[in-house]
């Protein structure tokens, strides 16, 4: 699958290159017409974010 290949290549890039690519993708996505997120989707995304932050914080201690 092409998308997975792109993601694998992205993961292997140095951080500065990842930032350049992510910035360009986000810039291009600004014109997309996405449907609004449901409350359930927002809660699940927030939960995943907080769990990731907790893991990172625990790893830094």
MOPAC internal coordinates of N, CA, C and O (Angstrom, degrees):
PM7 1SCF
backbone

  N    0.0000 0     0.00 0     0.00 0    0    0    0
  C    1.4446 1     0.00 0     0.00 0    1    0    0
  C    1.5292 1   108.49 1     0.00 0    2    1    0
  O    1.2310 1   120.33 1   -50.65 1    3    2    1
  N    1.3056 1   116.97 1   129.35 1    3    2    1
  C    1.4587 1   122.39 1  -175.72 1    5    3    2
  C    1.5273 1   112.28 1   -61.98 1    6    5    3
  O    1.2310 1   120.25 1   138.22 1    7    6    5
  N    1.3135 1   117.13 1   -41.78 1    7    6    5
  C    1.4681 1   119.91 1  -178.94 1    9    7    6
  C    1.5289 1   110.86 1   -59.73 1   10    9    7
  O    1.2310 1   120.15 1   136.07 1   11   10    9
  N    1.3170 1   117.32 1   -43.93 1   11   10    9
  C    1.4623 1   120.57 1  -179.72 1   13   11   10
  C    1.5241 1   110.94 1   -65.64 1   14   13   11
  O    1.2310 1   120.27 1   141.70 1   15   14   13
  N    1.3207 1   117.10 1   -38.30 1   15   14   13
  C    1.4675 1   120.79 1   177.04 1   17   15   14
  C    1.5270 1   110.39 1   -61.72 1   18   17   15
  O    1.2310 1   120.70 1   136.54 1   19   18   17
  N    1.3294 1   116.27 1   -43.46 1   19   18   17
  C    1.4630 1   120.07 1   178.30 1   21   19   18
  C    1.5228 1   111.25 1   -61.96 1   22   21   19
  O    1.2310 1   120.46 1   136.99 1   23   22   21
  N    1.3257 1   116.72 1   -43.01 1   23   22   21
  C    1.4621 1   120.45 1   179.46 1   25   23   22
  C    1.5246 1   111.28 1   -65.20 1   26   25   23
  O    1.2310 1   120.15 1   139.76 1   27   26   25
  N    1.3110 1   117.31 1   -40.24 1   27   26   25
  C    1.4698 1   120.53 1   177.61 1   29   27   26
  C    1.5231 1   111.04 1   -62.81 1   30   29   27
  O    1.2310 1   120.46 1   137.43 1   31   30   29
  N    1.3244 1   116.74 1   -42.57 1   31   30   29
  C    1.4672 1   120.88 1   177.78 1   33   31   30
  C    1.5210 1   110.30 1   -64.61 1   34   33   31
  O    1.2310 1   120.45 1   136.85 1   35   34   33
  N    1.3189 1   116.75 1   -43.15 1   35   34   33
  C    1.4663 1   121.83 1   178.20 1   37   35   34
  C    1.5323 1   110.41 1   -57.17 1   38   37   35
  O    1.2310 1   120.34 1   135.36 1   39   38   37
  N    1.3328 1   116.95 1   -44.64 1   39   38   37
  C    1.4660 1   121.19 1  -178.82 1   41   39   38
  C    1.5239 1   112.49 1   -62.73 1   42   41   39
  O    1.2310 1   119.84 1   154.99 1   43   42   41
  N    1.3224 1   117.92 1   -25.01 1   43   42   41
  C    1.4592 1   121.70 1  -178.08 1   45   43   42
  C    1.5330 1   112.60 1   -87.37 1   46   45   43
  O    1.2310 1   120.10 1   169.96 1   47   46   45
  N    1.3120 1   117.41 1   -10.04 1   47   46   45
  C    1.4677 1   121.08 1  -178.33 1   49   47   46
  C    1.5228 1   111.07 1   -76.20 1   50   49   47
  O    1.2310 1   120.52 1   -25.46 1   51   50   49
  N    1.3427 1   116.61 1   154.54 1   51   50   49
  C    1.4646 1   119.95 1   172.70 1   53   51   50
  C    1.5330 1   109.62 1   -64.00 1   54   53   51
  O    1.2310 1   121.18 1   -27.76 1   55   54   53
  N    1.3158 1   115.34 1   152.24 1   55   54   53
  C    1.4688 1   121.39 1  -176.65 1   57   55   54
  C    1.5367 1   113.66 1   -51.90 1   58   57   55
  O    1.2310 1   119.06 1   135.11 1   59   58   57
  N    1.3377 1   119.41 1   -44.89 1   59   58   57
  C    1.4777 1   118.52 1   179.62 1   61   59   58
  C    1.5388 1   112.69 1   -59.58 1   62   61   59
  O    1.2310 1   120.61 1   142.38 1   63   62   61
  N    1.3235 1   116.44 1   -37.62 1   63   62   61
  C    1.4720 1   119.68 1   178.38 1   65   63   62
  C    1.5237 1   111.01 1   -69.67 1   66   65   63
  O    1.2310 1   120.41 1   142.18 1   67   66   65
  N    1.3375 1   116.83 1   -37.82 1   67   66   65
  C    1.4604 1   120.27 1   176.28 1   69   67   66
  C    1.5300 1   110.43 1   -60.12 1   70   69   67
  O    1.2310 1   120.67 1   137.95 1   71   70   69
  N    1.3230 1   116.33 1   -42.05 1   71   70   69
  C    1.4702 1   120.25 1   179.37 1   73   71   70
  C    1.5271 1   111.45 1   -63.32 1   74   73   71
  O    1.2310 1   120.28 1   138.18 1   75   74   73
  N    1.3212 1   117.07 1   -41.82 1   75   74   73
  C    1.4666 1   120.52 1   178.99 1   77   75   74
  C    1.5276 1   110.68 1   -61.02 1   78   77   75
  O    1.2310 1   121.13 1   133.53 1   79   78   77
  N    1.3320 1   115.44 1   -46.47 1   79   78   77
  C    1.4621 1   119.74 1  -178.60 1   81   79   78
  C    1.5271 1   110.87 1   -66.59 1   82   81   79
  O    1.2310 1   120.30 1   134.83 1   83   82   81
  N    1.3251 1   117.03 1   -45.17 1   83   82   81
  C    1.4664 1   120.31 1  -179.67 1   85   83   82
  C    1.5248 1   110.87 1   -60.84 1   86   85   83
  O    1.2310 1   120.44 1   139.30 1   87   86   85
  N    1.3181 1   116.76 1   -40.70 1   87   86   85
  C    1.4597 1   120.67 1   179.06 1   89   87   86
  C    1.5266 1   110.84 1   -62.80 1   90   89   87
  O    1.2310 1   120.69 1   137.01 1   91   90   89
  N    1.3059 1   116.28 1   -42.99 1   91   90   89
  C    1.4655 1   120.31 1  -179.43 1   93   91   90
  C    1.5332 1   111.01 1   -67.03 1   94   93   91
  O    1.2310 1   120.35 1   139.01 1   95   94   93
  N    1.3219 1   116.93 1   -40.99 1   95   94   93
  C    1.4699 1   119.60 1   178.04 1   97   95   94
  C    1.5211 1   110.29 1   -63.62 1   98   97   95
  O    1.2310 1   120.15 1   135.08 1   99   98   97
  N    1.3261 1   117.32 1   -44.92 1   99   98   97
  C    1.4705 1   120.15 1   178.94 1  101   99   98
  C    1.5298 1   111.25 1   -61.80 1  102  101   99
  O    1.2310 1   120.58 1   140.48 1  103  102  101
  N    1.3320 1   116.50 1   -39.52 1  103  102  101
  C    1.4634 1   119.76 1   178.68 1  105  103  102
  C    1.5317 1   110.11 1   -61.16 1  106  105  103
  O    1.2310 1   120.56 1   137.78 1  107  106  105
  N    1.3120 1   116.54 1   -42.22 1  107  106  105
  C    1.4656 1   120.82 1  -179.15 1  109  107  106
  C    1.5272 1   112.14 1   -70.67 1  110  109  107
  O    1.2310 1   120.33 1   151.28 1  111  110  109
  N    1.3247 1   116.97 1   -28.72 1  111  110  109
  C    1.4639 1   120.62 1  -179.03 1  113  111  110
  C    1.5231 1   113.15 1   -77.31 1  114  113  111
  O    1.2310 1   119.99 1   166.41 1  115  114  113
  N    1.3103 1   117.62 1   -13.59 1  115  114  113
  C    1.4711 1   120.64 1  -177.87 1  117  115  114
  C    1.5224 1   111.72 1   -58.64 1  118  117  115
  O    1.2310 1   119.64 1   151.76 1  119  118  117
  N    1.3145 1   118.29 1   -28.24 1  119  118  117
  C    1.4587 1   121.34 1  -177.50 1  121  119  118
  C    1.5252 1   113.22 1   -90.99 1  122  121  119
  O    1.2310 1   119.78 1   176.78 1  123  122  121
  N    1.3409 1   118.03 1    -3.22 1  123  122  121
  C    1.4578 1   120.64 1   178.43 1  125  123  122
  C    1.5220 1   109.80 1   -73.00 1  126  125  123
  O    1.2310 1   120.77 1   -31.87 1  127  126  125
  N    1.3138 1   116.12 1   148.13 1  127  126  125
  C    1.4573 1   121.33 1   178.00 1  129  127  126
  C    1.5273 1   108.69 1  -102.49 1  130  129  127
  O    1.2310 1   121.01 1   -91.14 1  131  130  129
  N    1.3340 1   115.68 1    88.86 1  131  130  129
  C    1.4518 1   120.74 1  -179.13 1  133  131  130
  C    1.5270 1   110.29 1   -86.96 1  134  133  131
  O    1.2310 1   119.96 1   -37.10 1  135  134  133
  N    1.3329 1   117.67 1   142.90 1  135  134  133
  C    1.4638 1   119.05 1   174.28 1  137  135  134
  C    1.5284 1   108.97 1   -69.64 1  138  137  135
  O    1.2310 1   119.92 1   -27.83 1  139  138  137
  N    1.3198 1   117.75 1   152.17 1  139  138  137
  C    1.4646 1   119.29 1   179.63 1  141  139  138
  C    1.5292 1   111.10 1   -65.70 1  142  141  139
  O    1.2310 1   121.01 1   -31.31 1  143  142  141
  N    1.3203 1   115.67 1   148.69 1  143  142  141
  C    1.4620 1   120.71 1   177.61 1  145  143  142
  C    1.5209 1   109.91 1   -74.21 1  146  145  143
  O    1.2310 1   121.32 1   -34.29 1  147  146  145
  N    1.3187 1   115.08 1   145.71 1  147  146  145
  C    1.4666 1   119.64 1   175.42 1  149  147  146
  C    1.5255 1   108.56 1   -78.88 1  150  149  147
  O    1.2310 1   120.85 1   -15.63 1  151  150  149
  N    1.3282 1   115.98 1   164.37 1  151  150  149
  C    1.4612 1   120.20 1   176.82 1  153  151  150
  C    1.5225 1   110.60 1   -59.10 1  154  153  151
  O    1.2310 1   120.23 1   140.51 1  155  154  153
  N    1.3364 1   117.16 1   -39.49 1  155  154  153
  C    1.4637 1   121.27 1  -179.91 1  157  155  154
  C    1.5319 1   110.65 1   -63.06 1  158  157  155
  O    1.2310 1   120.31 1   137.09 1  159  158  157
  N    1.3372 1   117.02 1   -42.91 1  159  158  157
  C    1.4608 1   120.34 1   178.65 1  161  159  158
  C    1.5265 1   111.09 1   -63.52 1  162  161  159
  O    1.2310 1   120.55 1   139.31 1  163  162  161
  N    1.3226 1   116.56 1   -40.69 1  163  162  161
  C    1.4613 1   120.36 1   178.81 1  165  163  162
  C    1.5294 1   111.18 1   -63.40 1  166  165  163
  O    1.2310 1   120.43 1   137.07 1  167  166  165
  N    1.3274 1   116.78 1   -42.93 1  167  166  165
  C    1.4635 1   120.94 1   179.70 1  169  167  166
  C    1.5270 1   110.43 1   -64.67 1  170  169  167
  O    1.2310 1   120.09 1   135.50 1  171  170  169
  N    1.3274 1   117.43 1   -44.50 1  171  170  169
  C    1.4687 1   120.40 1   179.80 1  173  171  170
  C    1.5241 1   111.31 1   -63.34 1  174  173  171
  O    1.2310 1   120.11 1   139.22 1  175  174  173
  N    1.3315 1   117.39 1   -40.78 1  175  174  173
  C    1.4645 1   120.58 1   178.67 1  177  175  174
  C    1.5184 1   111.27 1   -66.74 1  178  177  175
  O    1.2310 1   120.37 1   139.23 1  179  178  177
  N    1.3338 1   116.91 1   -40.77 1  179  178  177
  C    1.4641 1   120.52 1   178.62 1  181  179  178
  C    1.5232 1   110.07 1   -64.39 1  182  181  179
  O    1.2310 1   120.44 1   137.92 1  183  182  181
  N    1.3278 1   116.77 1   -42.08 1  183  182  181
  C    1.4585 1   120.58 1   179.44 1  185  183  182
  C    1.5267 1   110.65 1   -61.76 1  186  185  183
  O    1.2310 1   120.25 1   134.86 1  187  186  185
  N    1.3187 1   117.12 1   -45.14 1  187  186  185
  C    1.4597 1   121.01 1   179.50 1  189  187  186
  C    1.5259 1   110.69 1   -62.38 1  190  189  187
  O    1.2310 1   120.48 1   138.68 1  191  190  189
  N    1.3186 1   116.69 1   -41.32 1  191  190  189
  C    1.4650 1   120.69 1   179.38 1  193  191  190
  C    1.5196 1   111.11 1   -63.10 1  194  193  191
  O    1.2310 1   120.40 1   132.99 1  195  194  193
  N    1.3314 1   116.83 1   -47.01 1  195  194  193
  C    1.4628 1   119.78 1  -179.26 1  197  195  194
  C    1.5254 1   111.71 1   -65.28 1  198  197  195
  O    1.2310 1   119.65 1   143.05 1  199  198  197
  N    1.3332 1   118.27 1   -36.95 1  199  198  197
  C    1.4566 1   120.41 1   177.05 1  201  199  198
  C    1.5277 1   110.89 1   -64.60 1  202  201  199
  O    1.2310 1   120.58 1   139.44 1  203  202  201
  N    1.3141 1   116.49 1   -40.56 1  203  202  201
  C    1.4607 1   120.38 1   177.44 1  205  203  202
  C    1.5206 1   111.27 1   -64.23 1  206  205  203
  O    1.2310 1   120.51 1   137.11 1  207  206  205
  N    1.3246 1   116.64 1   -42.89 1  207  206  205
  C    1.4658 1   120.16 1   178.95 1  209  207  206
  C    1.5229 1   110.73 1   -64.37 1  210  209  207
  O    1.2310 1   120.31 1   139.38 1  211  210  209
  N    1.3250 1   117.01 1   -40.62 1  211  210  209
  C    1.4736 1   120.34 1   177.42 1  213  211  210
  C    1.5154 1   110.96 1   -61.51 1  214  213  211
  O    1.2310 1   119.99 1   138.06 1  215  214  213
  N    1.3338 1   117.62 1   -41.94 1  215  214  213
  C    1.4719 1   121.05 1   178.84 1  217  215  214
  C    1.5245 1   110.74 1   -63.74 1  218  217  215
  O    1.2310 1   120.19 1   137.12 1  219  218  217
  N    1.3272 1   117.25 1   -42.88 1  219  218  217
  C    1.4575 1   121.23 1   179.90 1  221  219  218
  C    1.5301 1   110.39 1   -64.60 1  222  221  219
  O    1.2310 1   121.18 1   137.07 1  223  222  221
  N    1.3214 1   115.35 1   -42.93 1  223  222  221
  C    1.4578 1   119.85 1  -179.70 1  225  223  222
  C    1.5340 1   110.70 1   -63.88 1  226  225  223
  O    1.2310 1   120.56 1   138.58 1  227  226  225
  N    1.3298 1   116.54 1   -41.42 1  227  226  225
  C    1.4690 1   120.30 1   178.74 1  229  227  226
  C    1.5344 1   110.30 1   -65.10 1  230  229  227
  O    1.2310 1   120.13 1   145.55 1  231  230  229
  N    1.3152 1   117.35 1   -34.45 1  231  230  229
  C    1.4496 1   120.69 1   179.05 1  233  231  230
  C    1.5246 1   113.22 1   -72.25 1  234  233  231
  O    1.2310 1   120.30 1   157.70 1  235  234  233
  N    1.3260 1   117.03 1   -22.30 1  235  234  233
  C    1.4625 1   121.11 1  -179.11 1  237  235  234
  C    1.5161 1   112.62 1   -87.59 1  238  237  235
  O    1.2310 1   120.55 1   173.37 1  239  238  237
  N    1.3205 1   116.55 1    -6.63 1  239  238  237
  C    1.4714 1   119.32 1  -178.07 1  241  239  238
  C    1.4917 1   111.87 1   -91.45 1  242  241  239
  O    1.2310 1   120.10 1   180.00 1  243  242  241

